[in-house]
Amino acid sequence: MAQLAKRKKEEPEKQESPQKSLLTRVRTRHKVMIDADKDNRTEALCDMKFVNVPGEQWDTNMKKERGDRPCYEFNKLRITCKRIINDMRSNRPMGKVRGVEDSDKDTAEIYEGLIRNIWNSSDGDTVIDYAGEYQVSAGMGAWRINTQYVAEDAFDQDIVVEPLQNPFCLYCDPAAKDPMKRDAQDWILTDKISKSAYEMRWPKADKISWEANEFDDDDEWEDEESVRIVEYWYKEPYEKEIWQLADGKVIDSTSDEAPLIDPKTIKRRRQVTCNRIKMCIASGSAILEESDWAGANFPFVMVYGEHIVVDGKVRWFGLARFAKDAQRSYNVSRTAITETIAQAPQAKWWATVKQAEGHTGKWAEAHQKNFPFLLYNADPQAAGVPQRLGGADVPVALIQESQIASEEIKAVTGIFDASLGDAAPEKSGRAIIARQQQGEIATFNYQDNMAKGIRRTWEILIDLVPKIYDTERELRILGSDGAEDYKTVNQVVVDPATGKAIKVNDLAQGRYDVTVTVGPSFSTKRQEAAETYLQLAQASPEVMAVAGDLVFKAMDLPYSEDIADRLKAMLPPPIQQMLSEGKSVPPEAQAVMAQAAQAMQMVEQKNQLVMQAAQELQQEQQGLEKGKAEIQTLVAQLETKKAQFDAHVAQQMAKLTQAQVQLQVGDAQLQVKDANFKATVAQQQAQQHEDANAGEREQLGDQVSQALQTINDMAQQFAAAAAQVLQQIQAQASAPKPKLKAMKARRVNGELIAEPIYEEQDALPA
């Protein structure tokens, strides 16, 4: 026996291959993780089905006992869970990156904006919404962080946040004590694929032979149609040395910067045990793929609804766990009520034999047909007509039981009618909000745990960002309001002062942490802020002078951002100086700010002068208004005199025209008289010629000739005078009227007098 033992000891131990060693570890850890959390996941799956799958709210034994009898469900618990889930949707957690050192503030802003962009590009809100469904209903939700290439023909990668379709496929190290699993040593993500898909993806997978009694869980890894594959994530420890330089800077001896360090500048050295994150994809019989993870943290986040340790065993559950019995009781009582009503006999007519004799056919159909009347026979033994008796009543105990069960659901979950939107005695908005907040406080652990999960996500991203975005790239960053900006990171430039190459916006430098706040979404807070600021500005207008840019920045209006920028540029110098504190302002910018401050002072002085001049102008304007009124009065008077003058001229023209007509008539009468006179003279001459002697005729002829000459001279003088008068009248009528050139105002003894000035011209004839 001793010789046999000695011989076995001398035989060399059989070396196990690294592949088989790793696969053995995968299968062992898979079994350990499943066994450790099997009870929680079994109950959580039942809870998830209970809330979301119709027909799962009845116990199997009770269904069997009821047989074909109905099993109705009145799912109140689903809406109660939705109340919490949708409350988390309306109050999105928001992360904020903080630089541990003051010099890291600018880079912290880049980190924060970049992570917001990663979250937005990955549709992170949808990821956590889906996880929230599992967290509230079943007790556990999860998601992961991954990387992917920017394009098929690119080598740069982006970080993405991805949902887990079935969080129950994710397992964590059961020895982890931290609620967010920061201290976990390994994780497993399982999946099942068809054998054909398995062989197509890994046609050259090496098979590993196992001893018959090595594992007893082969059925869990492979069956006739599918193969289980797992992503196994684990830590691999390694040693490295860190150096502290004379200037206090600490660097890694394995970094690219280490060969450039002068050994004389190394002040202190220290050996550090670190961990690499590694991953392999394995089946039950082969290691299919292996890779290293860039970050120092596992890329998984797991959030619980409620998480406690009872008798050394971890227990986690969601809202439905302790409300299931109340929901079942409600379903049973409501089903009994419905069943009782459905099975209750219909109302019947009660009559004596004599009353129904000969009419039984009609009475038998009375419950199906609407007869206008029913006949019966009078029965002396039964006074009155046949009576209709009602059906069986629903037991009051069933109604009371359903009401009690409904109240128990509210009491167990902590969500009452007011929180669900039902009418309540409260009338004021403040009282209604206070009542709703009571339900939120009772279930705030779900929202708070989700916020912690998001914080853990940001921690993983902060660690991963400098490893993935390690080259010079232009990245989009997002502000808290969704505003876009672009920053170039890891840009190598030459310092003009030292001549050395330095990195601008180096993401690998500095240390950062993250904090998460829970509250309404940015759009909701922006609307509330805009309304509050406007009310404040109406109550205190001076607020617009010092915070007008913030008021307009809070508004969702066209060009509100542009208005905010312009108002910010017009802020008083003390506020401008306060905003610039802590920032390195170039001398040129300081000079411009000083000039702007001087310009603002000059503008204020000019504004005062303008206001003073405006007051004086207003006083002068009042005097001018008075003078203007007086001038308008004088102009009106002048217009009246001008109208009177035009009327007088028209009257004189009419008189001249009438005199001309009279003169023409007189001339015609004179010619007629002259002709009559000549005819009379001729007759007289003929008579005298007959009666007088020749001497007398000669003397009379001379007298007549003189008389005619005198008449002709008088007629010519009258015609010449009339023509002269006519010419004067025509000249006066055709002469141009005087034109008003200007109005001259002058004061005489304090009275304002307006004098018209006419254009120079020949005076009118008198």
Sequence and secondary structure as in RCSB ss.txt:
>XXXX:A:sequence
MAQLAKRKKEEPEKQESPQKSLLTRVRTRHKVMIDADKDNRTEALCDMKFVNVPGEQWDTNMKKERGDRPCYEFN
KLRITCKRIINDMRSNRPMGKVRGVEDSDKDTAEIYEGLIRNIWNSSDGDTVIDYAGEYQVSAGMGAWRINTQYV
AEDAFDQDIVVEPLQNPFCLYCDPAAKDPMKRDAQDWILTDKISKSAYEMRWPKADKISWEANEFDDDDEWEDEE
SVRIVEYWYKEPYEKEIWQLADGKVIDSTSDEAPLIDPKTIKRRRQVTCNRIKMCIASGSAILEESDWAGANFPF
VMVYGEHIVVDGKVRWFGLARFAKDAQRSYNVSRTAITETIAQAPQAKWWATVKQAEGHTGKWAEAHQKNFPFLL
YNADPQAAGVPQRLGGADVPVALIQESQIASEEIKAVTGIFDASLGDAAPEKSGRAIIARQQQGEIATFNYQDNM
AKGIRRTWEILIDLVPKIYDTERELRILGSDGAEDYKTVNQVVVDPATGKAIKVNDLAQGRYDVTVTVGPSFSTK
RQEAAETYLQLAQASPEVMAVAGDLVFKAMDLPYSEDIADRLKAMLPPPIQQMLSEGKSVPPEAQAVMAQAAQAM
QMVEQKNQLVMQAAQELQQEQQGLEKGKAEIQTLVAQLETKKAQFDAHVAQQMAKLTQAQVQLQVGDAQLQVKDA
NFKATVAQQQAQQHEDANAGEREQLGDQVSQALQTINDMAQQFAAAAAQVLQQIQAQASAPKPKLKAMKARRVNG
ELIAEPIYEEQDALPA
>XXXX:A:secstr
 HHHHHHHHHS      HHHHHHHHHHHHHHHHHHHHHHHHHHHHHHHHHHHSTT SS HHHHHHHTTS      
 HHHHHHHHHHHHHHS EEEEEEESSGGGHHHHHHHHHHHHHHHHHTTHHHHHHHHHHHHHHTSEEEEEEEEEES
STT   EEEEEEE S GGGEEE TT  STT TT SEEEEEEEEEHHHHHHH TT       TTT S HHHHB SS
EEEEEEEEEEEEEEEEEEEETTS EEETTSTTGGGS GGGEEEEEEEEEEEEEEEEE SS EEEEEE SSSS SE
EEEESEEEEETTEEEEE TTTTTHHHHHHHHHHHHHHHHHHHHS   EEE  HHHHTT HHHHHHTTTS  S   
   BTTB S  EEE      HHHHHHHHHHHHHHHHHHT  GGGGT   S  SHHHHHHHHHHHHHHTHHHHHHH
HHHHHHHHHHHHHHHHHHS S EEEEEE TT  EEEEEESEEEE TTT  EEEES TTSS EEEEEEE S HHHH
HHHHHHHHHHHHHH TTHHHHHHHHHHHT  STTHHHHHHHHHHTS HHHHHHHHTTS   HHHHHHHHHHHHHH
HHHHHHHHHHHHHHHHHHHHHHHHHHHHHHHHHHHHHHHHHHHHHHHHHHHHHHHHHHHHHHHHHHHHHHHHHHH
HHHHHHHHHHHHHHHHS HHHHHHHHHHHHHHHHHHHHHHHHHHHHHHHHHHHHHHHHHS    EEEEEEEEETT
EEEEEEEE        
